[in-house]
């Protein structure tokens, strides 16, 4: 972005008359049909967040935010962000959005971010970096403002973008800069900016966990270009193995299928790559698994209406997530784990899912166990009931739907 193109970016909204779209984006303004564009934006956002894996307490830099659509969606997902854009007019549109709280925003040049080192935990940049003339300067600034364990996700138009009719028209009519972000030079730029682990995600739309290092990407690109005689010779050797019974019948099909997939994915990946850059060597782990082994040591079988029900439980954490006994300080009242007791009728149907909650005395790490004593009021109405003992990560999930076993006990309520 030269000085002229930076001014063009600042004036872009007023010259295009796109206020309604920027205010509603990624959804359609009333009367408009933006279905294709909206689907693509929502898809990109969803994939980017899968790759970014933002935690509840993370502060996210929404880079090249425009009218703040990413920050709007992040707020709806209870994630904190600051919308950053060179255009003050765009950021004013972000304040017109119907959000729970006004979007926090900062007008800034990505080549000179006005934040201290390590100010952010994560960064998301969707279709913005290709407007910056010195991508290396911008990436260096993004790296600087990320914490030592910071992660950035970039999704940018790639090979051929600058020559697209829409790009040429935008440059001609509005003076904005339209560049293409090429995978290998961009990964090298990220390394030069201080990122330690940088990967391209060739099938991020389908499997976000599948990513390639720079060397692996180069090998991917070479694979379809392998000379046919070499591939033919290898196939002939495999055919001999097949004929002799020394190879599996599916070997040749698998190779042909794999080659077809490599060719199929390479072009769309180069045209619109997703690249994840981390300040540390990042190991993607499966999501937190909530599982428990529950034993009801003691529970009364008959009580009077409204009488206290005192039961003793033994619970063991058999999952991968630590059970926090209390909400995080300064955070929202969710994520901590409590014993959840559901009230069922005599046939086993739920009559009160949130019948009672019992707090844990302390955090419970995977593999550890804890004793819990319950004290809650019996139903006011006489009858035959069942009590289902489960655990619940508040605001996240009950344990039973994740495959965790529950315990039930019959309870008679009468005089």
C-alpha positions as CSV (number, residue, x, y, z in Angstrom):
1,X,0.0,0.0,0.0
2,X,1.7,3.2,-1.2
3,X,0.7,6.5,0.3
4,X,-1.8,6.9,-2.5
5,X,-3.3,3.4,-2.0
6,X,-3.5,4.0,1.7
7,X,-5.6,7.1,1.1
8,X,-7.6,5.1,-1.4
9,X,-8.3,2.5,1.3
10,X,-9.5,5.2,3.7
11,X,-11.8,6.6,1.1
12,X,-13.0,3.3,-0.3
13,X,-16.2,3.0,1.7
14,X,-17.4,6.5,0.7
15,X,-16.6,6.0,-3.0
16,X,-18.2,2.6,-3.3
17,X,-21.4,3.4,-1.3
18,X,-21.0,0.0,0.5
19,X,-22.3,1.1,3.9
20,X,-25.2,-1.3,4.0
21,X,-23.1,-4.3,3.0
22,X,-20.4,-3.5,5.5
23,X,-22.9,-3.1,8.3
24,X,-24.7,-6.4,7.6
25,X,-21.7,-8.4,6.3
26,X,-21.4,-11.4,6.1
27,X,-25.2,-11.5,5.8
28,X,-27.3,-9.9,3.1
29,X,-28.7,-6.4,3.5
30,X,-32.5,-6.3,3.1
31,X,-33.4,-6.8,-0.6
32,X,-29.9,-7.9,-1.7
33,X,-28.8,-11.3,-2.8
34,X,-25.2,-11.9,-1.5
35,X,-25.7,-15.7,-1.0
36,X,-22.5,-16.8,-2.7
37,X,-20.3,-14.1,-1.1
38,X,-21.9,-14.7,2.3
39,X,-21.4,-18.4,2.2
40,X,-17.7,-18.0,1.3
41,X,-17.1,-15.5,4.1
42,X,-18.9,-17.6,6.7
43,X,-17.0,-20.7,5.5
44,X,-13.6,-18.9,5.7
45,X,-14.4,-17.6,9.2
46,X,-15.4,-21.0,10.4
47,X,-12.3,-22.6,9.0
48,X,-10.1,-19.9,10.4
49,X,-11.5,-20.3,13.9
50,X,-11.0,-24.0,13.7
51,X,-7.3,-23.4,12.9
52,X,-6.9,-20.5,15.4
53,X,-8.5,-22.4,18.4
54,X,-9.1,-19.2,20.5
55,X,-9.6,-19.8,24.2
56,X,-12.1,-17.9,26.3
57,X,-9.5,-15.5,27.8
58,X,-7.6,-14.8,24.6
59,X,-7.5,-11.3,23.1
60,X,-7.7,-11.5,19.4
61,X,-6.5,-9.0,16.8
62,X,-9.0,-8.7,14.0
63,X,-6.7,-7.4,11.3
64,X,-8.0,-5.5,8.3
65,X,-11.4,-5.7,10.1
66,X,-13.3,-3.4,7.7
67,X,-16.8,-3.0,9.1
68,X,-16.1,-5.4,12.0
69,X,-17.9,-8.5,10.8
70,X,-15.3,-10.9,12.3
71,X,-15.4,-9.1,15.6
72,X,-19.2,-9.2,15.5
73,X,-19.1,-13.0,15.1
74,X,-16.4,-13.4,17.7
75,X,-18.4,-11.5,20.2
76,X,-21.4,-13.7,19.6
77,X,-19.1,-16.7,20.3
78,X,-18.0,-15.1,23.6
79,X,-14.5,-14.3,22.4
80,X,-12.7,-10.9,22.9
81,X,-11.2,-9.0,20.0
82,X,-10.1,-5.6,18.8
83,X,-11.1,-4.6,15.2
84,X,-8.1,-3.0,13.5
85,X,-8.4,-1.2,10.2
86,X,-6.7,1.7,8.4
87,X,-10.1,3.2,7.5
88,X,-11.8,5.1,10.3
89,X,-15.0,5.2,8.2
90,X,-15.1,1.4,8.1
91,X,-14.6,1.2,11.9
92,X,-17.5,3.7,12.4
93,X,-19.7,1.3,10.6
94,X,-18.6,-1.4,13.0
95,X,-20.1,0.7,15.8
96,X,-23.5,0.6,14.0
97,X,-23.7,-3.1,14.3
98,X,-26.4,-4.6,16.5
99,X,-23.9,-6.1,19.0
100,X,-24.3,-6.8,22.7
101,X,-21.5,-4.4,23.5
102,X,-19.9,-1.9,21.1
103,X,-17.1,-3.4,19.1
104,X,-13.7,-2.3,20.4
105,X,-11.8,-0.8,17.5
106,X,-8.5,0.9,16.6
107,X,-7.7,2.8,13.4
108,X,-4.2,1.7,12.5
109,X,-1.8,0.9,9.7
110,X,-0.9,-2.8,9.8
111,X,2.7,-1.7,9.0
112,X,2.8,0.3,12.2
113,X,0.5,-1.2,14.8
114,X,0.0,1.1,17.9
115,X,0.2,-1.7,20.5
116,X,2.9,-2.9,22.9
117,X,4.8,-6.1,22.3
118,X,2.8,-9.2,23.1
119,X,-0.5,-7.4,23.5
120,X,-2.5,-10.1,21.7
121,X,-2.9,-13.8,22.1
122,X,-4.2,-14.6,18.7
123,X,-4.7,-12.8,15.3
124,X,-7.1,-13.4,12.4
125,X,-6.6,-11.8,9.0
126,X,-9.1,-12.6,6.3
127,X,-8.6,-11.1,2.9
128,X,-6.8,-8.0,4.0
129,X,-3.1,-8.5,3.9
130,X,-3.0,-8.5,0.1
131,X,-3.8,-4.8,0.1
132,X,-0.6,-4.0,2.1
133,X,2.4,-3.1,-0.1
134,X,5.0,-4.3,2.4
135,X,3.6,-7.6,3.6
136,X,6.9,-8.3,5.3
137,X,6.6,-5.1,7.4
138,X,3.0,-6.0,8.3
139,X,3.8,-9.6,9.2
140,X,6.7,-8.4,11.4
141,X,4.3,-6.1,13.2
142,X,1.8,-8.8,13.7
143,X,4.5,-11.1,15.1
144,X,5.6,-8.3,17.5
145,X,2.2,-7.7,19.0
146,X,1.6,-11.4,19.6
147,X,2.6,-13.0,22.8
148,X,5.3,-15.7,22.9
149,X,2.6,-18.3,22.4
150,X,0.7,-16.3,19.9
151,X,-0.9,-17.7,16.8
152,X,-2.0,-16.0,13.6
153,X,-4.3,-17.3,10.8
154,X,-4.1,-15.8,7.4
155,X,-6.6,-16.4,4.6
156,X,-5.7,-14.5,1.5
157,X,-6.3,-14.6,-2.3
158,X,-3.3,-16.3,-3.9
159,X,-2.0,-17.1,-7.3
160,X,-3.7,-15.2,-10.1
161,X,-5.6,-12.8,-7.9
162,X,-4.0,-9.6,-9.2
163,X,-5.0,-10.4,-12.8
164,X,-8.6,-11.2,-12.0
165,X,-11.1,-8.8,-13.7
166,X,-12.5,-7.7,-10.3
167,X,-9.0,-6.9,-9.1
168,X,-8.0,-4.9,-12.1
169,X,-11.3,-3.0,-11.9
170,X,-10.7,-2.2,-8.2
171,X,-7.2,-0.9,-8.8
172,X,-8.3,1.2,-11.8
173,X,-11.5,2.6,-10.3
174,X,-10.6,3.1,-6.7
175,X,-6.8,3.1,-6.5
176,X,-6.6,0.2,-4.0
177,X,-3.7,-2.3,-4.1
178,X,-4.5,-5.8,-5.2
179,X,-1.7,-8.4,-4.8
180,X,-1.5,-12.2,-4.7
181,X,-0.2,-14.0,-1.7
182,X,2.0,-16.8,-2.8
183,X,2.4,-19.7,-0.4
184,X,6.2,-20.3,-0.3
185,X,7.3,-16.6,-0.2
186,X,4.7,-15.8,2.4
187,X,5.8,-18.7,4.7
188,X,9.4,-17.5,4.3
189,X,8.2,-14.0,5.3
190,X,6.5,-15.4,8.4
191,X,9.7,-17.2,9.4
192,X,11.7,-14.0,8.9
193,X,9.2,-12.1,11.1
194,X,9.9,-14.4,14.1
195,X,7.2,-17.1,13.7
196,X,8.6,-20.5,14.6
197,X,6.0,-22.9,13.2
198,X,4.3,-21.9,9.9
199,X,2.1,-24.3,7.9
200,X,-0.2,-24.3,4.9
201,X,-3.5,-26.1,5.4
202,X,-4.4,-27.6,2.0
203,X,-7.7,-29.2,2.9
204,X,-8.6,-26.8,5.7
205,X,-12.2,-26.7,4.4
206,X,-12.6,-30.4,5.2
207,X,-9.9,-31.4,7.7
208,X,-8.4,-28.4,9.6
209,X,-6.0,-30.7,11.5
210,X,-4.2,-31.7,8.2
211,X,-1.4,-29.2,7.5
212,X,1.9,-29.1,5.7
213,X,5.3,-27.6,6.6
214,X,7.1,-25.6,3.9
215,X,9.2,-28.7,2.9
216,X,6.1,-30.9,2.8
217,X,4.2,-28.3,0.6
218,X,7.1,-28.3,-1.8
219,X,7.0,-32.1,-1.9
220,X,3.2,-31.9,-2.5
221,X,3.8,-29.6,-5.5
222,X,6.5,-31.8,-6.9
223,X,4.4,-35.0,-6.8
224,X,2.2,-34.4,-9.8
225,X,5.2,-33.2,-11.8
226,X,7.1,-36.5,-11.3
227,X,8.2,-37.7,-14.8
228,X,5.8,-40.2,-16.2
229,X,8.5,-42.8,-17.0
230,X,9.5,-42.9,-13.3
231,X,6.0,-43.3,-12.1
232,X,5.3,-45.9,-14.8
233,X,8.4,-47.9,-13.8
234,X,7.3,-47.8,-10.2
235,X,3.7,-48.9,-11.1
236,X,5.1,-51.8,-13.2
237,X,7.1,-53.0,-10.2
238,X,4.0,-52.8,-8.1
239,X,2.0,-54.7,-10.8
240,X,4.6,-57.4,-10.6
241,X,4.0,-57.5,-6.8
242,X,0.3,-57.7,-7.4
243,X,0.7,-60.5,-9.9
244,X,2.9,-62.4,-7.5
245,X,0.5,-61.9,-4.7
246,X,3.1,-59.9,-2.7
247,X,1.1,-56.7,-2.8
248,X,-2.4,-55.7,-1.9
249,X,-4.9,-55.5,-4.7
250,X,-5.7,-51.9,-3.8
251,X,-2.2,-50.5,-4.2
252,X,-2.5,-49.2,-7.7
253,X,-5.9,-47.8,-7.2
254,X,-4.7,-46.0,-4.0
255,X,-1.8,-44.4,-5.8
256,X,-3.9,-43.2,-8.7
257,X,-6.5,-41.9,-6.3
258,X,-3.9,-40.1,-4.2
259,X,-2.4,-38.5,-7.4
260,X,-5.8,-37.3,-8.5
261,X,-6.4,-35.7,-5.1
262,X,-3.0,-34.0,-5.1
263,X,-3.8,-32.5,-8.5
264,X,-7.4,-31.6,-7.5
265,X,-6.4,-29.7,-4.4
266,X,-3.3,-27.9,-5.5
267,X,-4.9,-25.2,-7.6
268,X,-7.6,-24.1,-5.1
269,X,-5.0,-24.2,-2.3
270,X,-2.7,-21.9,-4.3
271,X,-5.6,-19.6,-5.3
272,X,-6.8,-19.1,-1.7
273,X,-4.5,-20.5,0.9
274,X,-5.0,-20.8,4.6
275,X,-1.7,-20.3,6.5
276,X,-1.2,-20.7,10.3
277,X,1.8,-19.0,11.8
278,X,2.7,-19.7,15.5
279,X,5.4,-18.1,17.7
280,X,6.2,-21.5,19.1
281,X,6.2,-25.1,17.9
282,X,2.5,-25.8,18.0
283,X,1.1,-29.3,18.6
284,X,-2.6,-29.5,17.8
285,X,-4.4,-31.5,20.5
286,X,-7.8,-33.0,20.4
287,X,-10.5,-30.9,22.1
288,X,-11.1,-31.3,25.8
289,X,-12.9,-34.5,26.5
290,X,-15.3,-34.5,29.4
291,X,-15.7,-38.0,30.9
292,X,-16.3,-39.3,34.4
293,X,-16.7,-42.5,36.4
294,X,-19.5,-41.9,38.9
295,X,-20.3,-44.1,41.9
296,X,-23.2,-43.4,44.2
297,X,-21.9,-44.6,47.5
298,X,-25.1,-43.7,49.5
299,X,-28.5,-42.3,48.6
300,X,-31.8,-42.5,50.4
301,X,-34.6,-44.3,48.6
302,X,-37.5,-42.7,50.4
303,X,-38.0,-39.1,51.6
304,X,-40.8,-36.7,52.4
305,X,-41.8,-33.9,50.0
306,X,-39.2,-31.1,50.2
307,X,-37.0,-33.0,52.6
308,X,-33.2,-32.6,52.1
309,X,-31.7,-35.4,50.1
310,X,-28.2,-36.2,51.2
311,X,-26.2,-38.5,49.0
312,X,-22.5,-39.5,48.8
313,X,-20.7,-39.7,45.5
314,X,-17.3,-40.7,44.3
315,X,-16.3,-39.2,40.9
316,X,-13.2,-39.8,38.9
317,X,-12.0,-37.7,36.0
318,X,-11.5,-40.2,33.1
319,X,-11.3,-37.6,30.4
320,X,-8.6,-35.1,29.2
321,X,-10.0,-31.8,30.6
322,X,-9.3,-30.5,34.1
323,X,-12.5,-29.8,35.9
324,X,-12.4,-26.3,37.3
325,X,-14.4,-26.0,40.5
326,X,-15.0,-22.3,40.1
327,X,-15.4,-19.8,37.2
328,X,-12.2,-18.2,36.1
329,X,-11.6,-14.9,38.0
330,X,-12.9,-12.0,35.9
331,X,-14.4,-14.4,33.4
332,X,-17.9,-15.5,32.6
333,X,-19.8,-17.9,34.7
334,X,-19.2,-20.9,32.5
335,X,-16.7,-23.6,31.9
336,X,-16.5,-24.8,35.5
337,X,-17.8,-28.3,36.4
338,X,-20.5,-29.2,38.8
339,X,-22.4,-32.3,39.7
340,X,-25.7,-32.1,37.8
341,X,-28.7,-34.0,39.1
342,X,-31.7,-34.5,36.8
343,X,-35.2,-35.5,38.0
344,X,-36.9,-38.3,36.1
345,X,-40.4,-39.7,36.4
346,X,-41.1,-43.4,37.1
347,X,-40.7,-44.3,33.4
348,X,-37.3,-42.6,33.2
349,X,-38.4,-39.5,31.3
350,X,-36.8,-36.2,32.3
351,X,-39.1,-33.9,34.2
352,X,-36.5,-31.4,35.4
353,X,-33.1,-31.4,33.7
354,X,-31.6,-28.7,36.0
355,X,-33.1,-30.2,39.2
356,X,-30.0,-29.6,41.4
357,X,-26.4,-28.6,41.1
358,X,-23.6,-29.4,43.5
359,X,-20.3,-27.6,43.5
360,X,-16.9,-29.4,43.6
361,X,-14.6,-28.7,46.5
362,X,-11.6,-28.3,44.3
363,X,-10.3,-28.7,40.7
364,X,-10.1,-32.3,39.5
365,X,-7.3,-33.1,37.1
366,X,-7.5,-36.1,34.6
367,X,-6.9,-39.3,36.5
368,X,-7.8,-37.8,39.9
369,X,-10.9,-38.6,42.0
370,X,-13.0,-36.6,44.4
371,X,-15.7,-37.3,47.0
372,X,-18.8,-35.2,46.8
373,X,-21.7,-35.0,49.2
374,X,-25.0,-33.6,47.9
375,X,-27.7,-31.8,49.8
376,X,-30.8,-30.7,47.8
377,X,-34.5,-30.6,48.4
378,X,-36.7,-33.5,47.3
379,X,-39.6,-32.8,44.9
380,X,-42.6,-31.1,46.6
381,X,-45.1,-33.5,45.0
382,X,-45.4,-37.1,46.2
383,X,-44.7,-39.8,43.7
384,X,-42.1,-42.2,42.3
385,X,-39.0,-40.7,40.7
386,X,-35.5,-41.4,39.6
387,X,-32.4,-39.3,40.2
388,X,-29.9,-39.2,37.4
389,X,-26.4,-38.2,38.6
390,X,-24.2,-36.6,35.9
391,X,-21.6,-33.8,35.6
392,X,-22.0,-30.6,33.6
393,X,-19.4,-28.2,32.3
394,X,-21.5,-25.1,32.7
395,X,-22.3,-23.3,29.5
396,X,-20.4,-26.0,27.5
397,X,-21.9,-29.5,27.8
398,X,-23.4,-32.2,30.0
399,X,-21.0,-35.2,30.3
400,X,-23.5,-37.9,29.2
401,X,-23.8,-36.7,25.5
402,X,-20.0,-37.0,25.2
403,X,-20.2,-40.7,26.1
404,X,-19.7,-40.5,29.8
405,X,-21.7,-43.0,31.9
406,X,-24.3,-41.7,34.5
407,X,-25.7,-43.3,37.6
408,X,-29.5,-43.4,38.5
409,X,-31.2,-44.1,41.7
410,X,-34.9,-44.5,42.5
411,X,-36.5,-42.1,44.9
412,X,-39.9,-42.4,46.5
413,X,-41.4,-39.2,47.8
414,X,-44.3,-39.7,50.3
415,X,-45.5,-39.0,53.8
